[in-house]
Amino acid sequence: MGESQSRYSIVERLTQTKLEIMTKKSDLKEELRHKQQKVEEIKKDLLNWNKDIEEDVKRECRNKEREVEKAVQEFENTQERLSEKEKVYDQKIGAIDNALKSIEEISKTSPTIS
């Protein structure tokens, strides 16, 4: 009877070991599947990131183009105003020159009172 129990114990331990090995083997496949899912997820994230970056670059480019257009418009407006202001200043200088000439003529013809 002791021999039978010993064989039963050996069979039980071997069966238990076999089950543990089968479980570990199954775990390996499960781990591999998880790793594959992780790779696919990271690839998808990379694609999404690239799309986001591409959209950000396009948006920034549009903003910079608008900034350039605005600066060009401001420059042209300032340039137009500059010409107008120069004309006004030239007219004022001309009026002052005329006033100075008139004063000079008056000074020549009028006697100085001491």
VOLOGU-472126 format. One line per field, with one value per residue: residue number from 1; chain; x, y, z of N, C-alpha, C, O in turn. Coordinates in steps of 0.2 Angstrom, whole numbers. Layout:
num <- (NUM/...)
cadena <- (A/...)
nc1 <- (X/...)
nc2 <- (Y/...)
nc3 <- (Z/...)
cac1 <- (X/...)
cac2 <- (Y/...)
cac3 <- (Z/...)
cc1 <- (X/...)
cc2 <- (Y/...)
cc3 <- (Z/...)
oc1 <- (X/...)
oc2 <- (Y/...)
oc3 <- (Z/...)
This chain:
num <- (1/2/3/4/5/6/7/8/9/10/11/12/13/14/15/16/17/18/19/20/21/22/23/24/25/26/27/28/29/30/31/32/33/34/35/36/37/38/39/40/41/42/43/44/45/46/47/48/49/50/51/52/53/54/55/56/57/58/59/60/61/62/63/64/65/66/67/68/69/70/71/72/73/74/75/76/77/78/79/80/81/82/83/84/85/86/87/88/89/90/91/92/93/94/95/96/97/98/99/100/101/102/103/104/105/106/107/108/109/110/111/112/113/114)
cadena <- (A/A/A/A/A/A/A/A/A/A/A/A/A/A/A/A/A/A/A/A/A/A/A/A/A/A/A/A/A/A/A/A/A/A/A/A/A/A/A/A/A/A/A/A/A/A/A/A/A/A/A/A/A/A/A/A/A/A/A/A/A/A/A/A/A/A/A/A/A/A/A/A/A/A/A/A/A/A/A/A/A/A/A/A/A/A/A/A/A/A/A/A/A/A/A/A/A/A/A/A/A/A/A/A/A/A/A/A/A/A/A/A/A/A)
nc1 <- (4/10/18/9/3/15/17/6/8/19/13/4/12/19/9/4/15/16/4/7/18/11/3/12/17/6/5/16/12/1/8/16/6/0/12/12/0/4/14/7/-2/7/12/1/-2/10/7/-5/1/10/1/-5/6/8/-4/-2/9/4/-5/3/10/0/-3/9/10/-1/3/14/7/-1/10/15/4/3/15/14/3/9/18/11/5/16/20/10/11/23/21/12/20/30/22/20/33/35/26/31/43/39/33/44/51/43/43/57/57/48/56/67/61/55/59/70/65/72)
nc2 <- (-6/6/8/11/22/30/30/36/49/53/54/63/75/76/78/90/98/98/105/117/121/121/132/142/142/146/159/165/166/175/186/189/193/204/212/214/221/232/237/240/250/260/263/268/279/286/289/297/307/312/317/327/336/340/347/357/363/368/377/386/391/397/407/414/418/427/436/442/447/457/465/470/477/487/493/498/507/516/521/527/537/544/550/559/567/572/581/590/595/601/611/619/623/630/640/646/650/660/669/673/679/690/697/700/709/719/724/729/740/747/760/759/760/768)
nc3 <- (0/3/-7/-17/-13/-14/-28/-32/-26/-33/-46/-44/-41/-53/-62/-56/-58/-72/-75/-70/-78/-91/-88/-86/-99/-107/-101/-106/-120/-118/-112/-123/-132/-126/-127/-141/-143/-136/-144/-156/-151/-147/-160/-166/-158/-161/-175/-173/-166/-175/-185/-177/-175/-188/-191/-181/-186/-198/-194/-187/-197/-205/-196/-195/-208/-208/-199/-206/-217/-210/-205/-217/-222/-212/-214/-227/-225/-216/-224/-234/-226/-221/-233/-235/-223/-224/-235/-229/-219/-227/-233/-222/-219/-230/-228/-217/-222/-231/-222/-215/-226/-228/-217/-217/-229/-224/-214/-221/-228/-218/-207/-193/-177/-163)
cac1 <- (0/14/21/4/3/20/16/0/11/23/9/1/17/21/3/4/21/14/-1/11/22/6/1/18/18/0/6/21/8/-3/12/17/0/0/17/10/-5/7/17/1/-5/12/12/-5/0/15/3/-9/6/13/-5/-6/11/7/-9/1/14/0/-8/8/12/-5/-2/15/8/-6/7/18/2/-2/16/16/-1/5/21/11/-1/13/22/6/4/22/20/5/13/29/18/9/26/33/18/21/39/34/22/35/48/35/32/51/53/39/46/63/55/46/62/71/58/53/64/70/64/77)
cac2 <- (0/12/9/13/30/34/31/41/55/55/55/70/80/77/81/97/102/98/110/124/122/123/139/147/142/150/165/167/168/180/191/191/196/211/216/216/226/238/240/243/256/265/265/272/285/290/292/303/313/315/321/333/340/342/352/362/367/371/382/391/394/402/413/418/422/432/441/445/451/462/469/473/482/492/497/502/512/521/524/532/543/547/555/564/571/576/586/595/598/605/617/623/626/635/646/650/654/666/674/676/684/696/701/703/714/724/726/733/746/752/763/756/765/767)
cac3 <- (0/3/-14/-21/-11/-17/-35/-32/-25/-39/-52/-42/-42/-60/-65/-54/-62/-79/-75/-69/-85/-96/-86/-88/-107/-108/-99/-111/-125/-116/-112/-130/-135/-123/-130/-147/-142/-134/-150/-160/-148/-148/-167/-167/-154/-166/-181/-171/-164/-182/-188/-173/-176/-195/-190/-177/-191/-203/-190/-185/-204/-206/-191/-197/-214/-207/-196/-212/-221/-206/-205/-224/-222/-208/-217/-233/-222/-213/-230/-237/-221/-221/-239/-233/-217/-227/-239/-224/-216/-233/-234/-216/-219/-235/-225/-212/-226/-234/-217/-214/-231/-228/-211/-220/-233/-220/-210/-226/-230/-213/-203/-186/-171/-158)
cc1 <- (4/17/15/3/9/20/11/3/15/19/6/5/18/15/3/10/19/9/3/15/17/4/6/18/12/2/11/17/4/2/14/12/-1/6/15/5/-1/11/12/-1/0/13/6/-4/5/11/-1/-4/8/7/-6/0/10/2/-6/5/10/-3/-3/10/7/-5/3/13/3/-2/11/13/0/4/16/10/1/10/18/7/3/17/17/5/10/22/15/8/19/26/15/15/30/29/19/28/39/31/27/41/45/35/39/53/49/41/53/62/52/52/66/68/56/59/64/69/68/74)
cc2 <- (6/13/12/21/33/35/37/48/58/57/62/75/81/80/89/101/103/104/117/126/124/130/144/148/147/158/169/170/174/187/194/195/203/215/218/221/233/242/243/250/262/267/270/279/290/293/298/309/316/320/328/338/343/348/358/367/371/377/388/394/399/408/417/422/428/438/445/450/458/467/473/478/488/496/501/508/518/524/529/538/547/552/561/569/575/582/592/598/603/611/621/626/631/641/650/653/660/671/677/681/690/700/704/709/720/728/731/740/750/754/760/761/763/770)
cc3 <- (0/-3/-18/-20/-14/-24/-36/-31/-30/-45/-50/-43/-49/-63/-63/-58/-69/-80/-74/-75/-90/-94/-88/-96/-109/-107/-103/-117/-124/-115/-119/-133/-132/-126/-137/-147/-140/-140/-155/-157/-148/-155/-169/-164/-159/-172/-179/-169/-170/-185/-184/-174/-183/-194/-186/-182/-196/-200/-189/-192/-206/-202/-193/-204/-213/-203/-201/-215/-217/-206/-211/-224/-218/-211/-223/-230/-219/-219/-233/-232/-221/-227/-237/-228/-220/-231/-234/-221/-221/-233/-228/-216/-225/-232/-221/-216/-229/-228/-215/-219/-230/-222/-213/-224/-229/-216/-215/-227/-224/-209/-196/-181/-166/-152)
oc1 <- (2/18/17/2/8/21/11/1/15/20/5/4/19/16/1/8/21/9/1/15/19/3/4/19/13/0/11/18/3/0/15/13/-2/5/17/5/-3/10/13/-2/-1/14/7/-6/4/13/-1/-6/8/9/-7/-2/12/3/-8/5/11/-3/-5/11/8/-6/3/15/4/-3/12/15/0/2/18/12/0/10/20/7/2/18/19/5/10/24/17/7/20/29/16/15/32/31/19/28/42/33/27/42/48/35/39/56/52/42/54/65/54/52/69/71/55/64/59/72/68/77)
oc2 <- (11/19/16/25/39/40/41/53/64/62/66/81/87/85/93/107/108/108/122/131/129/134/149/153/151/162/175/176/179/192/200/200/208/221/224/226/238/248/249/254/267/273/275/284/296/299/303/314/323/325/333/344/349/353/364/373/376/383/394/400/404/414/423/427/433/444/451/455/463/474/479/484/494/502/507/513/524/530/535/544/553/558/566/575/581/587/598/605/608/617/628/632/637/647/656/659/666/677/683/686/696/706/710/714/726/734/736/745/756/751/759/767/758/769)
oc3 <- (-3/-5/-23/-24/-16/-27/-40/-35/-32/-48/-55/-46/-51/-68/-67/-60/-72/-84/-78/-77/-94/-99/-91/-98/-114/-110/-105/-120/-128/-117/-120/-137/-136/-127/-139/-151/-143/-141/-157/-161/-150/-156/-172/-167/-159/-173/-182/-171/-171/-187/-186/-175/-184/-198/-188/-182/-197/-203/-190/-192/-208/-204/-193/-204/-216/-204/-201/-217/-219/-206/-211/-227/-220/-210/-223/-233/-220/-218/-235/-234/-220/-226/-239/-229/-218/-231/-235/-220/-219/-234/-229/-214/-224/-234/-220/-214/-229/-229/-214/-218/-231/-223/-211/-224/-230/-215/-212/-228/-225/-208/-193/-182/-163/-146)
